Amino acid sequence: MFSYASKHNDPKAKLGWSERIGYGIGNYGMAWVNGIMSAFFMIYLTNVSFVDAGVAGTIIALSKVFDGISDLIMGGIVDHTKSKHGKARIWLVRMCIPLAVSTLLLFCIPASMTGFIKYVYIFIMYNLVNAVFYTAMYVPYTSMNYLMTQNDFDRGLLGNMNMIFQTLANITMNTFFLTWLNKFGDGDIYTQKAWTKAFMIVGIIVIAASILCFFGTKERVKNMEKQSGGEKEEKSVPARKAVKSLFQNKYWVLMTVCMFLIFFVIVMYAVAAAYYAQYVLGDIGFYTPINNALSIAQFGIMFLTPAFMKKFGKHRTYQVGLIAMMAGFAGTGLCGTNLPLLIFFNAVKGVGLGAAGGMAFGMVSDTIEYGEWKTGVVAVGMGNAGVSTAQKLGLGLGQAVMGWILAAGGFDAAKAVQSAGAQSAISFCYNWIPVICVALCSVLMLFYRLDKELPVIRTEMAKRNSSDRSAY
């Protein structure tokens, strides 16, 4: 079978750049879906399908219950998957077409639908996209970081490549998506035909990126169990045992809570940016420069974070990123409608998100390795599923909270100019909720010391494995 992954099968050897890039490409397509869902789903519901903002937020919040459960189910499925292509990467090719089609249908709400029927349609399609097909790709994708390599530097670098391609997707989405809507809508971005045609392009991107990732990667790390005859077979961890081991893993718990907070922040600024440009700055066109300032800065800093990681470690780089994020969000909150300052402080946010985001997924893989040392259980699928659940809860709850705050502030999509209360609600979501969440995350990171502990843990695990081999 054709493959451009690194030729070797040694989990501790360095990966080639073709495979590092191949892994990153996998998130490019999914990030288009995630980015549009975060930035434009609420405004599509309120301004194209004319759904009340509070109702839209409630639908999203209720859906996240199913979304969280589905992540844990998918984590168990990954842990029990056996195929010639491994546990995780096979799911990218199995689910990319269903994800593309269901996303198109979610953003094609028939105009004839009204009232309760419309809400049921939104609820069902939203859950198919997020709780079923996106989950069935994203949980395996993040699990691949652990399954592809045991090389510490490459784990961090794969996490960085994940975020580089996610950011690249955000830049291209920010640049082209509104342009497509404007072109396909003949100058009106709030027409259904514009969204339908735009999502046909998005579907092609999702499918192509997933296939490229599949052919560009290889799983090398296997959880093996010794048999009495001296042979080995791949071991499946019972779901209940895996979940119990995760909650005994203090570092996994810390990272999971931080992932929830950061993704709550991401959806706040991503969703609120369109409203902020339209109703506070007075022109939806400002969405592109302010968001691209963030995304381009994030993209640029990620090429430097591997050097920072090598010199200072993942944890310290992550902490510095959090500080930059706080400064950026506070800056946009204080500068009002001054566009040059908004662009500058969004770039500061981007630097922080790039530094922190580039380290996050490598740190999660490290916590799973710590859990193996502490409990003897390798819960790679369930561990990444739990983190994915936290991310989705952050994204979903963030959209729900924003919908409720907009409704409480008196937002009315029928009005071209919003009241002072609605504008204050938008500004609070865009600026100050993120400051609070990032500050909480910074406090939690004071208790994370795994960077210093991991070398000792690996030495102990090597001795333990050597002793186990001698027993056979």
N, C-alpha and C positions, 0 to 999 in steps of 0.2 A: 504493500500500500504506500502511496506517495506520502512523504512527510518531510517537513523542513525543521523538525525538532533536532536538538543535539543528539548525536549518534550514540553516545555512551548510555549505560544503564546504572551508573554509580550514583546513588542518591547524595553522596557527599562531595562529588566533583562539581566544578563550576559549570553553569549552563552557558551555551553560546548565545550571542546577541539575537540570532534568528528566533530562538525559543523564547527569550525574554520579551521580544517584541510581539511574537505570536501570542503569548499569554495576554499582553496588554490589549491587543486588538479585540480579544473576546469581550472586554467591557465596553468597547466603543459603541457597539450596537445597543447593548442593554442600557448604556448611559443616555442614549437618545430617548429611549422610552422613559427612563426614570426622570431625566431632565425635563421633558415635556410634561410628564405627569405632575412634577413638582411645580413647574413655573406656570403652566397654562391650563391645567385641568379645571381649576376653580374659575378662572376667567372665561373658559369655554362654557362652563355650566351657567354662569351668571349672565354673560353677554351674548352668547350664541343660542343656547337652549333655554335661557330665561328661567333658570332655577333660583329660588331664593338662597342667598348666601348662607343663612343659618341652616336651612334644610340640607344644602350641599355638604356643609361641615358635619352635620349629624350622620349622613349616609357614609361619609368617609370614616368617621370615628367608629361606627358600628362595624364597618367592613374590616377594620384592623384586628378585631377579635379573631375572625377567620384567618386573616393574613398571618397573624402570629402563630396560630395553631398549625397552619400549613407549613411554615418554616421548620417546625420541630418534626413534623411528619416527614418532610423531605430530607431532613438531616438523618433520620433513621433509614430512609430509603438509600441514601448515598452510602451509609455505613454497611448496608447489606447488599449493595449492587455488586455483581460479579459479571464482568464482560472482558473480552479480549482487549478492549481499549481502556480498561481500568474502571474505577468506581465513579468518577465524576465527569470527565470530559465528554463521555458518550451522551450525556443529557443535553449538551449544547446543541447537537445536531437533531436530537429527538424533539426538542421543544421550540426551536427558533421559528419555524413556520406557524405553529399555533399561536405563539406570542405576537407575531407580526399581524396575523389576521384578526385576533381578538382586540388588539389595540386599535386597529382601523375601525372595527365595529363599535368600540366604546366612544369614539369621537365622530360617529355617524348616527346620532340619535335622530330617529325619524321625526319630521316636523308634525306629523299627524298625532304623535303621542302627546298626551296631556295628563296632568294630575298624577294619580296614584300609579297608573301604568308606566308612565315615564320614570318615576322613582324606582319602580321594580326593575325596569330595564337597566337603569344606571347602576343599581346595586348589584345585579347579576353580572353585568359585563365588567364592572370595576373589580369584582372579586375574581372573575376568570383571568383578567390580565394580571392582577397583583398576587392574589392568593394561590393561583394555580400555575400559570405558565411562566411568569417572571420568577417566581420562587423556584420552580423546577429547573431554571437555568442559573439563577444567581447563587443559590446555596452550593450547588456543585462547583460553580466557577471559583468561589472563594475558598472552597475546600482544596482546589488544585494547588494553591500556594503551598500547603503542607505536603501534598501527595507528589509534587514534582521534584522536591529537593529537601535535603536536610542541611544544606550549606547555609550558614547563618547570614552571610552577606547576600546571597541570592534570594533568600526569603524576604529580606528587607527590600531588595531591589525589585522583586516581583510585585510587592505591595506598592512600590513607587511607580512601576510601569502601569499597574492597575489604575492608579490615580492620574497618571499622565494622559492615558487614553480617555479616561472619564472627563478630564478637563478639556482635552482636545475636542471631544464630543460636545461639551458645553459651549466652547468657542464657536464651532461650526453651527451649532443649533442657534446660538444667539445671533450669529451673522446672517444665516440663511432662512430660518424658519419663518420669521415675520415677513421676509421678502417673498417667500413662496406663497404665504397666505395673501399678501397684497396682490401678487400677480394672478393667482388662481381666483381670487375674489374680485378681480377687475377694480382694484382700489379700495375694496371694503374687506377688511380682515375678519369681520364678524358674520360671514356668510358660510353656510354649511358646505357648499361645494368647494370652497377654499380649503377647509379642513380635511375633507375626504381625499382630495388630490394630494395634499401635502403628506398625508399619512400613507399613501401608496409608496412614496419615496422612502419614508421612514422604515417601512416594512422591508424594502429591498436592502437597506443598510443593515438592519438587524440580522437578516439571513446571511448576508455575505460575511459580516464580521464573525459570526458564530462558526461558520464553516472554516474560515481562515485560522481561527484559534484552534479548532479541532485538529487540523493538519499540522499545526505549528508547535504542538506540545506533546509531552509524554509523561505518564505517571511512573515514578520509580520507587516510591516509598510504600511498602506493604506492611500491614499489621499481621505478623505471622505467629502461629501457635505451634509449639513443638508437640509431636505425637510420640507415642511410646516406641514406635519403630525407628525413631530418629529422623523421620521425615517431617516436613512442615506443610501446613496448609494455611490459607488466609483465614484470619479470625474475624468473626462478626461480633460486635459488642451489643448486648441487649439494650434497648432504648432506656429502660428504667435505670439500669446501672450507669449508662453514659450520663444521663441527666443528674443523677446523684453525685457522680464524680465531678461534674462541672461546678456544682454549688459548694463543693469542698475546695475548689480552686480559687483562692482569693484574688489572684491576678486576673483570671478570666472574668470574674464578677466585676472588678474595677473597669476593665476594658469594655465590657458590655454596657455598663451604665454610662461610660463616657461616649460610646458610640450612639447610644440613645440621645444624649444631650446634644452632640454635634449634629446629628441628622435632624433633630428638632430645629436647631439653628439654621441648617441648610435650607430646609423647606420654608422657614419663615422668610429669609431674605430672598429666596428664589421665587416664591409665590408673590410676596409683597412687592417685589421689584416692578412687575408689570403694573400693578395698581399704583405704586409710587410714581412711576413715570407718567401714567395716564392722568392721575387725579391730583397729585401734589405738584409735580413739575409741569403738568399741563400738556404733555405730548408723549404718546406711547413710543415714538421714535427714539426717545432718550433711553429706553430700555437697553438698546444695543450698546451704546458707548459705556454706560455705567456697569453693565454686567460683563462686557468684554474686558474692561479694565481689571476686574477681579479675576476673570478666567485666564487672561493672558499673563498676568503676574503669577498666578498659581501655576500655569504651565511652565513659565520660565524658571521659577525657583526649584521645580522638581528635577531639573537637570543638575542642580547643585546639591540637593539633599543627599545623594549617595556619598558625596565627599564629607558632608557634615556628619552623616551617620557613621562613617568609618572613623572619624576623629572623635566625635562626642557620644556616639551611641544613639539608638533609636529613642530612648526615653527623653534624653536631654533635648534632642531635636524636636520632639513632640511638644515638650513644655514651652520652648521658645516660640513655636508656632501658635500655641494658645495665647500667649501674651500679645503677639502681633494681631491676632484676630480680635481680641478685646479692644486694642487701640483703634483698629479700623472701624469696628461697629460704633464705638463711642464717638469717633471722629465724624462719621456720617450723621450721627444723631445731633451733633452740635453745629454742623455747618449749614443746616437748613436746606435751601434750594440752590445754593451756590454750586453750579455744575462742575467747574474745575476742581473744587475741593471734594465734591462727591466722587469724581473720577479718581482723585489721588487716594482718598481713604478706602475706596473699593479695591485699589491696587494693594494697599496695606493688608486688607482682609485676605486678598488672594495669596500674598506671601505667607501669611499665617496658615491658611488652609492647605497650601502646598506642602509646607514643612510638616504640619501635623498629619494631614491625610496620607502623605507619602509613607509615613512610618506606621500608621495604624494597623494595617492588615498583616504586616510582618510581626508586629507586637502580638496580635491575636494568635498567630501560629506559634510564637514563643510560649504563650500561656498554655496552649494545648500540650506542648512538649513538657512544660512544668507539671501539668496535670498528670501526664504519663508517669513522671518521676514520683509524684506525691501519692497517686492512687493506684498506679499500675494499669489504668484504663486509657486507651487511645480513643478519644471521642472526637475525631476530626470532623465527621459529618455533623454530628449533633452540636459540637462546639461552634462551628461556623453557622449552623442554623440558628443557634441561640443569639449570636451576634447579629445575624440578618434580621431576626425577629425584633431585636432592639432598634435596629436601623429603621425598619418599616413602621414600628410603633412611633418612633420619633417623627418620621415623615407624615404618617397618617394623623397622629394627634396634633402635629403642628398645623396641618391644613384645617383640621376640625376647629382647633382653638382660634385660628385666624378667621375662619368663617363666623364663629360665634362673636368674636371681637368686632368684626366688621358690622354684623347685624346689630350688636349693642350700640355701635357708634352711629347707626342710622344710614349705613351705606345703601344706595339705591342705584342699580345699574341703569335705570331709565334716565337718570340725570347726568348730563354732561359735566356739570360742576357739582362736586360733593360738598356737604356741609362741613363746618369746622370740626365737628365731632367725628365725622367719618374720616377726614384727613388725619386727625390726631390718632385715630385707631390704626390707620395704615402705617403711620410713622412709628408708633409704638411697636408694632409687629416687625417692621423692617429694621429697626435700630436697637431698641432697648431690651426686648426679650432675648435676643442673641447675646447681649452683654452679660445678662444674668446667668444664662446657661453656660457660657464659656467660663465664667468665673467659678461656677460650681465644679466644672470639669477640672480646672486648674488646681482646686483644693484636693480633689480626689487623687490626682496624679502625684501629690506629695507622698502618698503611701505606696507607690509603685517602685520597687527596687529590683525587678527581675533582671535588668541588664547586668547588674553586679553579681547576682546569684547564679545565673545560667551557666557560666563556665564551670563552676564547681559542680553543679547538678549534672552536667554532661560527663564530667570525669567519673562521678559516682555511677552513672548509668552505664558507661563503658565498662567499668569494673564488674558491675552486676551482670551485664550481658556476657562478658568473658567467662564469668563464673558459671553462668547457665550453660554455655557451650561446652565447658569442660565436664559438666555433669553428664552430658550425653556422649 
